[in-house]
Amino acid sequence: MPILFLTAEIEEQDRIEGFLVGGDDYILKPFSIEELQARVMAHLRREQRQSDQKREMQKASRSTSVG
């Protein structure tokens, strides 16, 4: 699950610390609901692709070890 920081903090160090503690994105206020929705959807697509790739690798590994 992606972690997005929504904040008014503008200092670069604050953003870096957010990423270092596990954040996936940092959205500065003010932002529109449309931008937030687009970013959330992009993160969810990335998570889905990674999940699909992992599943395919496990499937390939099982089929190689059987034969």
N, C-alpha and C positions, 0 to 999 in steps of 0.2 A: 504494500500500500504506500503510495507516494506521500511525502510530507512536504507541504507548502507553507512557507512563512508569509503571512500577510502583515505588513508593518510599515510604519512611517520612518523607521530608522534609515538614515541615508549614508551613514559612515561605512566605508568599505570593510573595515574590520568587523563590524556587526554582521555584515552579509557573509564574510568568510567564516566567522564563528558559527553562523547558522548552518552552513554547509558541513563544517567539521563535526557538528553534533548530530548529523544525519539528515539534514534537510535536502530535498530534491530540487526545490525551486524557491525563489525569494521574490515576492511581488511587492513592489513599493506602492504605498498609498499616494495619491488617489489612483484607483484602477476601476475599470468598468466591470460589470457582471459578465459581459460578453468575453472580455479578456480572461477573467477567472475561469469561465466555463471552457474556453479554448485550451487553456493551460492544463486544466484538470483532464480534459479529454485526451490531450497529447500524452500526458503521463500514463493514463490508463491504457492507451494503445501501446506504449512502450512496454508496460508491464505484461500485457497480453502477448506481445511478440516474444518477450523473454521466456514466458511460460510455455509458449508453443515450441520454441527452440529447445528448451530443456526436455519437454515431452518427446520430441522427435529424436533427440540424442539418446534418451533412455530406451526408446523403441528400437533404434538402430543397434544399440549395445546389446539388447536382449536377443535380437535376431542374429547377431554375429556370434554370440556365445552359444547359441543353440546348435548351429551347424558346425 
